[in-house]
Amino acid sequence: MRMYDLIMKKRNGTALSKEEINYMIEGYTAGKIPDYQMSAMMMAIYFQGMSEEETFALTMAMAESGDMLDLSDIHGIKVDKHSTGGVGDKTSLALTPMVAAAGVPVAKMSGRGLGHTGGTIDKLESFTGFSTAISERQFKDNVNRIGIAIMGQTADLAPADKKLYALRDVTATVDNMSLIASSIMSKKLAAGADAIVLDVKTGSGAFMKKEEDSFALAREMVKLGNGAGRKTIAVISDMDQPLGYAVGNALEVQEAIDTLKGSGPKDFVELCMTLGSYMLVAGGKAADRKEAEQILANVIQNGSALDKLAEFVEAQGGDKELVYHPERLPKASYVQEIKSPADGYVQKIVCDEIGICSLILGGGRETKESRIDLSVGLVLHKKAGDQVKKGDSLATIHANDQTKLEMAKERFLNAYTIGGQPVEKKPLIRGIVMK
Ligand code: URA
């Protein structure tokens, strides 16, 4: 077999066989197929798509490209959660300690920022010393001891996806349904949890912009998960505007901490409650979602979810004092308000543009090698449907470079549509897919 022939076959619209997909994934993982050929293949897949059979074969080939974790020596039903990626999506930072504090073991694998979206690992690194590069042994021990561990993709876990994820991030090949579904589900299958709750984003800040595509992606992933013997549920949630108010690594950590202290933004709290209640039911801790939501409200009220975050940060080498003193998190040198140019209502926010503002400020990667600036980003003050007066602050921008600040500010203002007519606020949760 030759990679050249496979690229041509896919480029011309013919489906790849399981053997061909295995050859390609094994070769790429072993470094025998170079990035430039794989980039061409990703672009061919982007335009030609993949059948259900091809997507399943790709998922299994990537899941099996390294170790498949066996979590059977961790007590209880292990639940994992994954988001398809969005702007201001700091859900795992608040949700996983909530669920762990409620007694469901969270064994989670997370990723870094991708395209215009942020990643949980980058955000968690705002805690000085924190590392997700932990061994399998430590991962399991931490889940058994404190009920929560988050690991990054090690060289041994779905290494094919790790390489491909970084490649797609810089070759404009992220937003393809089969590539997203196989990327997420290969990691989830390799990471070994018994149940998986997926947060599938929809809207201008998501990789899937149209609701019907998000539902299709959800169905595809739920089918892949259930087909591989893991109970999988998907929640489709709004990403037509950033989640909560904060966008940017340390700023989002601060907002997650506020949420665990009981003063989180309404939409963010609703999402944590929805995903968390499905996780508690799947983990056997609650008979139904109503009971689950009560348990989750209690762990916020009694402070145990915040303490769980501190315990988790410390167990993975981070400075837990930052959980109790978030004012010591990384800070940017320039903080400026972005003022509304007119009276009216925020009618629309082009959400991925807000993610790009954070990228421009240094909060994301331009190339595979870029280092990110944890302190920069934006805190919104007005969201879709809100009334504004000319001169009101739409957002506070946090930057370390004046030129980047000006660029991001201009882009931010172009992303907001302010008009005379009030608009209806859209619901956050758009639907649930269970099979
Ligand atoms: N998250 C992933 O893990 N992979 C993708 O392709 C997109 C979002």
Residues whose N, C-alpha, C, O or C-beta is under 5 A from the ligand:
A	BS01	URA	S83 T84 G85 G111 V174 L179 I180 S183 I184
